[in-house]
Amino acid sequence: MKLAFISPTRYLERISIQGDIEFCLAHNALTSEEYRRYYKKQTGTKFTILDNGEHEGSQVSYEDLFFLAVELGVQEVIVPDSLYNGAETIEKAKEFLRTFGYDLTEPSIGKQLCLAVQGKDLTDWFPCFMYALKHPLISTIGLTFDIPFNVCNLKAPTKTLLQVQRRLELLEIIKETYIKTGKVKPVHLLGLSDPLELLFAKKYPFVRSNDSSSVVTHAMKNIKFLDKGLPGEKVEGHLDFNARIGRDRLKVVDYNIQKVKGLIR
């Protein structure tokens, strides 16, 4: 499994560079020259995913997503989706793919496309998953960390572990569907509730990669990862991309990165 570490802009060369792959947020690339310059440089040497910004509440326009993908030279684009809404996600994806899908995937541009499968419950989520699985232009299945529904009667002692269990249950459904249909597409895990999840997710051969700012957001609270993940609940909230991190906290970031890498070895 390949890892991407999301970082405040001023630490991209210090933190994100340590990932196996890169994860670029489109709205940041539109507003920060420093951010855009870093990812433009990385795309020549590392597999880079361009995210549409929906989870951060900053989804960029279809046109901006297309032109950024071409300008930056990224290898994969997460097509527009609608948080926790499978039906809307399918409609957004259809519109984007009709307008830009063939241009992005034609050989001279050569982008892979990923759809972040959404849904308010399993009956909303599963058709969205099947749409992504069957669509010839979608190469990768995106699976978000904050699943808003239970697949079965799950019980967990904490909210963080419940989120871990929910996504692992969906990985089981994906595995079973792959077996039944004979179709297999790689899965990218969007975000992370607890690094412990990677210990289990790596057992699925189709899980390709993960992006997360967790190593940073917890280090900024001076929280060190244990050998098997978080010592407590996940820190809530989005990363501040303008944040400054003290020297001691940067050491904690490095420590957390090594712990996460150790989980997937």
N, C-alpha and C positions, 0 to 999 in steps of 0.2 A: 504494500500500500504506500502511495506517495503522499507526502504532507506539504501543506502550504501554511505558513504562519503570517497572519494578518497583523500589521504593525502601524503605529502612528507614522505619519509621513516622514518626519525627521529621522526616524530610525529604520527606514527600509533597508539601507545598506548595512545595518547592524543586526536586524532581527529577521526580516523577511528573506534576506539572502540565504539564511540557514535552511530554508525549506527545499524539498526535492523539486517542487513545482511552485508556480506563482499564482496568486488570486488577486485580480485587479477589480476594484469597484468603479463602475463607469462614472457615477456622479462625482467621485473624487478626481478622476482623470480629467473631467471637464472643468473643474474649478481650481486645480493645482498644477502648475507647470512642473514643479519639482516631482510630484507624484507621477505625472504623465511621462516625464523624462526617464524616471527609473524603470517603469514597465516597458517603455519602448526599447530600452537597452536590454532588458532581460529576455524579451521574446526571441531574440536571436540565438539564445543558448539554452533556455529553459521552457518547458511546456507551461503556457500561461493561459488561465481561464479569465474571461471578461464577464463579470456579473452585472446584471441589469439594475441592481440597487433596490429592488422591491422590498426585501426584508428590512432594509434600513429606512424605509419610508421615502426613498428618493429615486424611484424608478425613472430612468431617463427615457426620452422619446425613442420611438423605433428608429428614426433617422439618425439620431445621435449614436445609438448603439451600433448601428451598421457602420457609420463612418469612423467611429472609434476603433472598432474591430479591424478595419482596414488600415487605419493610420498606425495603430500600435503594433500590428502584425501578430496578434494573439493567435493561439492555436484553437481555442474553443470559446464559444459564446453561449451564455445562458439566456435563452430567449425569454421574452416577457411572460410573466405569470401574475397571478393574483393571490395574495397570501390567504391561506386556509380556504380557498374557493376553487374546487376542481373544475366546475362548469365554466367559470369565467376564465380560468387558466387555459382551457382548451380553446375558447374563442379568441383570446389574445394570441395564443400560439398560431392558430390558423391564419389570423390576419397578418402577423409578422412574417410567417413562412410564405404566404402568398406574395407578399411584397418584396421580401429580401432573402428568403430561404435559398432559392436557386442561385442567386448572385453570390451569396456567402460561401456556398459549398461547391461552386464550379471550380475546376482545377486551377485556374490562374489565381484564385483567392484562397481556396482550399481550407476553409474553416470547418471544424466539427461543431455540431450544435447539441446543446444539453437543455432538457426541460426539467425544471424543478417541479416535481409532482406535488400538487396541492389537494386539499380536501378538508371539509369541516367534520366529516365522519368517513367511515370506510366505504359507504355506498357512493359518496362523492369522490373519494380519493381513487378508488379502483378504476373507474372509467378513464380518469386522467392518466393513470399509469399505463393502461392498455393503449391509449392514444399515443403516448410517447413510445411505447414498445413497438407498435405497428407502423408508425410514420417513417417512411424511408429516409427523410432528411434528419431525423433525430438520431444522434449517435450514442448519447449518454443519458442515463436516468439520474436526475438530481433528487436526493432524499434529504429533506430538511430535518434539523435536530428537534424542533419544537412541535412535534405532532400533537394536535389538539384533541385527540380522541383515543380511546382504548380499543384495541383490536379484540381483546377478550377480557375476562374479569381479572385484570392485572392488579396486584397489590404491591406497593413498595413503601418503604419507611420514609422516603423523602420525595419531594417533587423532582429533584434532579435524577434520582434513580428511576422514577416513573418514566421520565422522558427517555432515558436510556433503554428501558424495557420496551417502550412503544416502538422505537425505531428498529430495535432488534426483531420485534414481532413482524414488522413490515418487511424486513429482509427475508424472513422465513416465507412470507407470502410471495415475494419476488422470486425466491428460489423455486418454490413449488410451481409458479407460473412458467418459469423458464423450462422446467422439466416437462410440463404439460404441452407447451406450445412449440418447443424446440427452438424458440428464439431467445437469444442472450445478448444483452447490451451491458456495458460496464456501468457501474454505479459510482457517483460521486457523492460523498456525505457532506452536506452543507452545514457547517457549524458543528459544535460539540457541546453536549451537556456535561459530560464527565469523561476524561481520557480513558477511564476504565472500559468504556464502550469499545474502543479500538481493539482491546484484547480479544473481544468476542467477534467483532466485525471482520477482523482479518481472516477468520476461518472461512468466510465466503469468498471463493476465488474471483467472483465478478466485482467485488468491491475494489475499485481502482485507486481512490484518493479521498482526501479530506482536507478541508480548509477550516481554520479556526483562529480567533484572536485570544483564545483562552489562556495561552501561556503568558500573554501580556496583561490581560485584565485582572488575573489573579495575582501576578507578580506585583502589580501596582498597589494591591492591598497587602503585600508581603506574605502571600499565601504560596507555600511550596507544595508541589505535587508529591504524593507518596508513590511508592513503587506500583500501586494499582489505582492511581487516579487521585481525585480530590479528597482532602481530609474532612470535608463537610459539604454544604450546599454550594451550588454554582453561584458566582457573582452575577447578578442580573444587570441588564442594560447594555447599550451599544458602546463600542470603543470610541473614545475621543481621539480623532485623528490628528488633532492639534496638541495633544498632550506632551508634556515633558516628563521624562523618567529619570530619577536620580541614579547615581552610579551603583548604589547598593541594590536598588530594585532591578537594574539591568542584569546584575549577577543572578538574581532570582529568575529573571526571564530565561537566561542561559541554562540554569538548573532545570527549569520546567521543560524546556525544549529537549534536553537530554532524557528526561523521564518519559516524555511522550514518544520519543524515538525508540526508547527501550521497550515500550509496550508492543511495538509492531515488528520487532526483530524476530 
